[in-house]
Amino acid sequence: MKKALLLVLACMVLLVGCSSGGSNKETASGDGQKEITIWAWDPAFNIAALNIAKETYNKKHPDVKINIVEYAQGDIIQKMNTGLNSGTTKGLPNIVLIEDYRSKGFLQSYPESFYDLSNKIKPTDYADYKVGPTSMDGKQYGVPFDSGVTGLYVRKDIIEQAGFTIDDLKDIDWNRYIEIGKVVKEKTGKDMITFSPSDLGFVRVMIQSGHSWYMKEDGKTPDLADNSTLKEAFALYKEMLDSKIVKINADWSQFISFINNGDVVTVPSGNWLTPSVKAEVSQSGKWAVLPLPKLPNTPNATHASNLGGSSWYVMNVPGAELAEDFLAETFGSDVGMYEELLNKIGAIGTLKAAAESEAYKKTDEFFGGQQIVKDFSEWTAQIPNVNYGVSTYAIEDILVVEMNNYLNGKNLDQVMKDAQAQAETQIK
């Protein structure tokens, strides 16, 4: 508390206002212009979305200067931690984009460094699963942005070559998925799925669909040794490999090439994969997107899950009220802007009202005329709300090693016990 108080006091004294970050300059250049600075990554997606929001906001508020600064996500994390650990907000932005898996780490470590948006941002306006990462202690700190809702991308033509139809892959569990994959491999020579044992994104997808995560509900205590959902996900992961229906990829580039070259038949992934799938125009009409298979042995498991996604946060520095207003009028409520985000950059938002717009109901000829955005929006509403906690990536570093131990013959219960012990030692 003392540290947070010093941080706020330092902010009040300094009244920092530099173009690379900091506060809202009420008298920038002596012309009375108001100014905010925003940090985000990914020029084709998040920065593009910000430019659309900036244009939208400036139509009503031409006197506000909005500085959009692009950094790599890793650089943003480093700059935020360095600044906040130093006890000063000098050089930090008014608004920052934070990945949902990382947000609780910042909110719990620096609770008074983020501005409470509860007066203007209502959590009930957004997909339920986004509330967990963006709120704390009954206060709403984040403005939920994009959905990482997952689906099962399927090559219809290859499935049909193996004697199946799209309907055969609907409303199934992962056991049935593996059975189908074996037949597909036998009859077509194609692998059912591609993933890398050094990337546990697929495990994340499976456990969230089962209302579980690596941490207990408090978001601080590792939940590995007795986590039956996580164990089931690990077992299924290994079974897929043992069944020889997996094409191992080494990196993102190879992952995409396997998809575009027709080497794999299905891809369980976030909706953000759509542009990469559509990049191979020769495959137009050959794809469909279905709900995920569900965990067969986890009670209340769903066909819906999430992979990725981020939200906007206001730093508790001078200019916070203006930053709040910018977010409230754009990402917080503007359905027309969300239609533009969808049409121009393919961003599916988590604002419930946006899902009712006409843009979300359009058909996509690449996917055989399927209303894939409408489907993704409906699945978004079904994603279980879990507490990602403060250490998702730290725990995954441990689990990646133990996953490889498991694949090499180590007992699963021992794998989870050892991972639990490591996590309890490393995560304080």
C-alpha positions, 0 to 999 in steps of 0.5 A, a space after each residue: 500500500 505504501 508503494 502504491 501511495 508513493 506511486 500516486 503521489 509521485 504522479 501528482 507531483 511530476 504531472 508528466 506529459 511527454 509524447 512517448 507516454 505519460 499524462 494528458 497534457 491539458 495545455 500541449 503546445 500552449 493551444 489548450 489541446 488535450 492529449 492522451 497516449 496509448 500503447 499497443 502491439 500488432 499493427 495489422 490488428 490492435 493498432 489498426 483498431 486504435 486508428 479506427 477508434 481514434 478517427 471515430 472519437 475525433 469526429 466528436 472531439 477534434 480538440 483531443 490529440 491521440 498518440 498511438 504508440 506501437 511496441 512489441 507486447 514483450 516490450 510493453 510488459 517490460 516497460 510497464 513492470 520497470 516503470 511501476 516497480 520504480 514507483 513512478 509513472 513517468 513515461 507510461 501511457 494513459 491507456 495500455 493494451 494487456 493480454 487477458 492472461 497477464 492482466 491479473 498479474 498487473 492488477 494484483 501487483 499494482 492495484 492503485 496504478 490502474 483507474 477504476 472504470 466502473 462508472 462508465 464500463 459495465 461488465 454485463 455489457 460484455 461476454 461473461 468470460 471477459 469479466 474475470 480477467 478485467 475486474 478485481 474486488 468488485 471493480 471494473 478496470 478493463 474494457 474488454 476488447 477482442 474475442 479469442 473464441 475458438 472453433 474447429 476449422 475443418 477441411 470438408 473435402 478431405 473429411 468426405 474423402 474419408 467417408 465422413 460428413 461435417 455432421 459427423 464432427 458436430 457435437 462430439 467429444 475428443 475421444 470420438 475426434 481421435 477415432 475419426 482422425 485414425 480413419 482419416 489418416 488411414 484413408 487419406 494419409 492426412 494428419 487430423 491436427 498439428 501442434 507443438 509439444 513446446 506450446 500448450 495453447 491447445 491444453 489451455 483451450 481444453 481446460 477452459 472448456 472444462 471450467 478449469 485453469 492452472 490456478 485455483 479460484 483465488 488466482 494465486 494458488 497453483 492447481 495442478 496435482 489434483 486438477 482432474 481436468 488438466 490431467 484429462 487434457 494431458 492424457 488426450 494430448 498424449 493419446 493423439 500423439 500415440 494415435 499418430 494423427 498429429 503433424 508436429 510443427 516447429 513454429 508458427 510459420 510451419 503451423 500455417 504452412 501445414 494448414 495452407 498446404 492441406 497437410 492437416 484436416 482440422 485446426 482447433 484454434 481461435 477465430 483470429 486464425 480465419 485470415 490465415 486460413 483464407 490466405 490460401 484462396 484456392 481452398 475457398 469453399 472447402 472449409 467449415 468451422 464447427 464447435 470444439 469437441 468437448 472433454 469426455 470425462 469432465 462434468 459440465 464440459 462445453 464445446 466453447 473455449 478461448 485462446 488469446 484476447 486482450 483488453 484496454 486499461 487506463 493508468 491512474 495518471 493525469 488524464 485518466 478521465 479523458 482516457 476513460 471517456 475515449 474508451 467508453 465512447 469507442 470500445 465501450 459502446 460504439 456498435 457502428 465502430 465494431 462493425 467497421 472493426 469487423 469489416 476492415 480488420 476481422 476483429 470480433 469484439 466481446 461487446 454483446 450489443 455488437 453481436 446483434 449488428 448486421 455485419 456479424 450476420 454476413 455469410 462467408 463464401 470461403 466457408 461455403 456461405 456459413 455465417 462464421 462470425 455469427 457462430 463465433 459470437 454465439 460460442 463466445 457467450 458460452 465460454 466458461 469464465 475462469 480466473 487466469 490468475 497471475 502466473 499463467 506463463 510461469 506455470 506453462 514453463 513448468 508444464 512444458 517440461 513435464 509434458 515432455 517428461 510425460 510423453 517420454 513415459 513418466 507417470 501422469 500423477 507424478 508429472 502433476 505432483 512434480 509440477 505442483 511442487 515446482 509451481 509452489 516453490 517458484 510462484 510466491 
